[in-house]
């Protein structure tokens, strides 16, 4: 029995901008909650701030990538 070769898989189209926006918004919500609660240890505040900042960087990166990919 001969097997026919499978066709190449196509990449899944995703909405990267929406994904990053949701993640960044969640980090911002966590940061605001922690600012209200005022924990003794500030490590969590810095973690949320870093997550929010990296989310903004990722958003700029993805938008630039998408702008350069368009013909």
C-alpha positions as CSV (number, residue, x, y, z in Angstrom):
1,X,0.0,0.0,0.0
2,X,1.5,3.3,-1.0
3,X,1.0,6.4,1.0
4,X,0.4,9.7,-0.7
5,X,2.5,12.6,0.7
6,X,0.5,14.9,2.9
7,X,0.1,18.6,1.8
8,X,2.2,21.2,3.7
9,X,0.4,22.7,6.6
10,X,-0.5,26.4,6.4
11,X,0.3,28.6,9.4
12,X,-2.7,29.5,11.6
13,X,-3.8,33.1,11.2
14,X,-4.0,34.7,14.6
15,X,-4.7,38.2,15.9
16,X,-1.5,38.9,17.7
17,X,-2.4,42.5,18.5
18,X,-5.5,41.5,20.4
19,X,-3.6,38.8,22.3
20,X,-0.9,41.2,23.5
21,X,-3.5,43.9,24.3
22,X,-5.4,41.5,26.6
23,X,-2.3,40.4,28.3
24,X,-1.0,43.9,28.8
25,X,-4.4,45.0,30.2
26,X,-4.3,42.1,32.7
27,X,-0.9,43.1,33.9
28,X,-2.2,46.7,34.3
29,X,-5.2,45.5,36.3
30,X,-2.9,43.4,38.5
31,X,-0.7,46.5,39.1
32,X,-3.6,48.7,40.0
33,X,-4.9,46.1,42.4
34,X,-1.5,45.8,44.1
35,X,-1.2,49.5,44.3
36,X,-4.5,49.6,46.2
37,X,-3.6,46.7,48.5
38,X,-0.1,48.0,49.1
39,X,1.8,44.7,49.9
40,X,4.8,44.7,52.2
41,X,7.0,43.2,49.5
42,X,7.4,45.3,46.4
43,X,8.6,42.4,44.2
44,X,5.0,41.8,42.9
45,X,4.6,45.5,42.0
46,X,7.8,45.4,39.9
47,X,6.7,42.2,38.3
48,X,3.4,43.7,37.2
49,X,5.1,46.9,36.0
50,X,7.6,44.8,34.0
51,X,4.8,42.8,32.5
52,X,2.9,45.9,31.5
53,X,6.0,47.5,30.1
54,X,7.0,44.5,28.1
55,X,3.4,44.2,26.8
56,X,3.7,47.8,25.5
57,X,7.0,46.9,23.8
58,X,5.5,43.7,22.3
59,X,2.5,45.7,21.0
60,X,4.8,48.2,19.3
61,X,6.9,45.3,17.9
62,X,3.9,43.4,16.5
63,X,2.4,46.5,14.9
64,X,5.7,47.4,13.3
65,X,6.1,43.8,12.0
66,X,2.6,43.8,10.6
67,X,3.1,47.2,8.9
68,X,6.3,46.0,7.2
69,X,4.8,42.7,6.1
70,X,2.0,44.4,4.1
71,X,2.8,44.6,0.3
